[in-house]
């Protein structure tokens, strides 16, 4: 998961693409931002769906101070269409495809294309009218291959509060691996409506609603990655989502079935921070501060079906979610009701 959160680093050409990284900045902020937004969108959406899986495994709210600790893992499926996106040559001139095309299907952060796609940026010297053309090889996805699945995992705790109300906390501690830092924090409230109905004692069925907020932070020091002169160079991602979910389930002693329909919405903001000295053409350089900032919207309707096995304090659940990015989730749960 951490690699996907750091996709913008690859977009600006790790190691062997160092000269192209400088060239991408040279093309101007408008084209650079436009490319980064399209490149990151499929990854942002996949992460958004992964962040919102596993919030529930029953519509039945826990009784007062009853609790459950869960280890949740899920995997999001990536369709072939999300391996690429359509990128149009600059409408204001300057940035064009080397083969003369006006628009091409290029690799997203989750995919690859073959052969490499080359663009050209033409710089005009204002005093002499002379031109210089720089070639830019567009980056592939983060693994230089098509990614078909995106995994994620969390620790989660739930506790019963007032009548029919349950508080949930989701946590992935901020981890530092080779200057890559990332972490997740979420909070949710679930309320069982059937607690207020007389039929609650007659039918083994529960109906509830859930509202959950999840925030993911990641940053990565890129001073030694982009090979561009400058200081304090790092990539930063901030993804925030809201989930509004209806839930239904059976209320049986051992094996139960659950499901629901929900709506997810949020944003994923990616920034390339720091000072960069880049080539401007004709032997000149320029200093650029915080050159890239893009925000991708995340939203979608989702439907979930699952089952839960309860054996004393141990519970095991598994479900499948149908959405723009389908996903499967499994949870190991320990608790006292």
C-alpha positions, 0 to 999 in steps of 0.5 A: 500500500505504501508504494501506491501512496508514493506514486508521484515520486515515480511520476517524476522519474526515479533514478534512470529518468532523472533528466526527464524529471527536470523536463516534466517541470519545464513543460509548465505547471498546467501540463504537469498538474494535468498529467499528475492528476490523471496519472494518480486518479486510479490509484487514489480511487483504489486507496479510497475503496481499500480505506473503507472496507471492513468497518462492519461485520454485523448490524447488531450493536454491542451492549454497553461496554462490550468490545471487539478487537479486529485485525482486518485485511482486504484486497481491492481489484483493479480493472484493465481500464484503470491501467491507463488514462487518456492524456491530451497534448497541450492545447496551448502549444509546446507539449506534443506527442513525438509521433504527432498524435493529439491524444493517447492512452498512457500508463496510469500509476497502476499500469504500463504501456508498450512501447514507451510513449515519448512527448516533446516540449518545444521551448522558444528563446524570446530574444532570438526566436530560436527553438529547442525541443526536449524529449520526455519519456512518460513514466510507467506505473509504480511497479512497471507492470499492470497492477491487478490488486491493491492490498490494505490492512488495519487494526480496529476496535469497537465498543458498545455505548448507549442503547444501540450505539457502537463506537469504532476506532481504526488504526495503522501506526505511522511506520517509517521504512527507508524515509517512507512514512505512512499511517491511517486513523479512522473513527466510526459510529454505528447505531442499531435502529431495531433496538427501538422496535418491539420486533427486535425480540421477535425476529432474528434480524438487525438493521443499523446505520454507520457513519465513518471517517478515515484519514491516511497520511504519507510522506517520502523524502525524495532528495536522493531519488529525483537527482535534482539539485535543491533542498528539502525535497519530499512527496506528501499525500493526504487522503480523507474519506467519509462512508455512509452505510446502511447495514442488515444482518441476522442475529443467530448464535453461531453463523450469521449473514450480513450486508448493506448499501453505502456511499463513499466520498472523499479527496486525495491530495498529493504534493511535491514539496521543496526547492528544485533547480530545473533546466529551462532550455538554452543552458539556463536553469530556474528554481521552482518551489513546491512545484506540484499539487493535485487533488483527486475526488473519490466517490462511489456507491457500494454494496456488501455481502458477507458472513460471520462465524462466532465461537465464544470470544473468537469471531471470523468474518469475510465479505465481498463489496461490489463497487467501482473497485470490487474488493474482498475483506477478511477479519479476525475478531476477538471480543466479549459481548 
